[in-house]
Amino acid sequence: MSHQVFDPVRILGTTPDAAARLLEGRRVTPGEVEALAAIYYDWRAHLRDPHSYWVTVGQAARILRLSPVVVKQLVDSGRLPHVRHESGVSLMRRHDIEDRARHLHSA
C-alpha cells in the first residue's frame, strides 16, 4: 500500500486560499477534510487530472481496467470504499484504486 501525505488542498481539489477559508484556519483530521470534500470537491474539474485525490466510477473503471458497470456494482456492494458527494456521485480515493489495480494485475 502506498503512503499518502495529508494535503488538505489536494483532498479538497481547490486552491490553498479556498481550502483555508473552508477549514476556517482550524487544525483538522483527514476525515474532516474528506467530509468537506464530499460537499465542496468539484469533481467535474478533475475528470482529466491524473493526480487528483478523488476519482469517479468512470475514472476508477479505466484505472482498474473494468467496466463502469462492474465498478458501480463493487461500490454499491461496499467492496470499494467510497464517499458519496452531495451531487450523488461516488468518489473513491485514487491511491486506493491504484493500489487495488496493482494488486489485481500482479496476480
Secondary structure as GFF3:
##gff-version 3
##sequence-region A 1 107
A	DSSP	alpha_helix	8	12	.	.	.	ID=ss1
A	DSSP	alpha_helix	16	23	.	.	.	ID=ss2
A	DSSP	alpha_helix	30	40	.	.	.	ID=ss3
A	DSSP	three_ten_helix	43	46	.	.	.	ID=ss4
A	DSSP	beta_strand	54	55	.	.	.	ID=ss5
A	DSSP	alpha_helix	57	64	.	.	.	ID=ss6
A	DSSP	alpha_helix	68	76	.	.	.	ID=ss7
A	DSSP	beta_strand	83	84	.	.	.	ID=ss8
A	DSSP	beta_strand	90	93	.	.	.	ID=ss9
A	DSSP	alpha_helix	94	106	.	.	.	ID=ss10
###
